[in-house]
Amino acid sequence: MGDDPSDPQTDSGYDATGVPTFDSVREKIERRYETSIGAQELDSETPEGRTVEKQFEDRQRAAADRLEQIRKSMHEGEH
């Protein structure tokens, strides 16, 4: 009792040949994903994280404005 790989209480995440089981791989991926999401949420709550988000939004807005200016200047020559 305890060292039997078929015993669900001692599931090590590997089968008898040493290959990871599907469930253990899925759990590991889900844990990493949840950690990643949590880190992103924490980052967005910090002043630095909000500053980076604001910079990104400002750049996106500036790029869209510049693109609109370019489009208008291209159409001015058509009249």
N, C-alpha and C positions, 0 to 999 in steps of 0.2 A: 504494500500500500504506500503511495506517495511517489514512487519512481516509475510507475507504469504509464507509458506514453498514451495509452488508450483511456486512462482515467481522466475525466474532464476536470477534476479538481487540480490536476498538475499540468494542465495544458501550457506548454512552454512556447507555443506558437510555431513549432517545427514538427514535421512528421518524423517517422522512425528513421528515414534516410537523411535527415538534417535539412530538408527543404522547408522554407517557411510556408505556413498554411495560408490559404486565401484570406481567412478571417483575420489572422495576425497582421498581414500586409494591409488590409483594408483599415483596420483599427489604427495602425501606425500613420497611414495617410490622413485619416480623419483627424487624428490628434494634431498632426502638423498643420493641417488646414485651419483647425479651430485656433491654434496658437497664432497663426498668421493673421487671421481675422481680428483676434483680440489685440495683437500688436498694432494693426492698422487703426483700430478704434482708439487705442491709447495715444497713438501718434497724433491723431486728429484732435485730441483734447488738449495737447500741449501748445503753448504759445508758438514754439518753433514749427510744429506741424501745421497750425493754422496759417502761419506766415507763408509757408511753402505753398499751401493750397491757394492762398490769396495771390501769390506771385504767378502761379500757373493760370489762374482765372484771368488775371490782368494781361498776361501774355496772349492768351487765347482771344481775349477781346481786342487787343491791339492788332493781332494778326487778322482777325475778321474785318476790322475797320480798314486796315491797309489794303486787304483784298478788294473791299468795296471801292476804295479810292482808285485802285488800278483798273477795275472794271469800268468805272465811270469815265476815266481818262481814255480808255480804249474806244468807248462808244462816242465820245465827243468828236473824234475824227470822222465818224460815219455821216454826220449831218452836213 
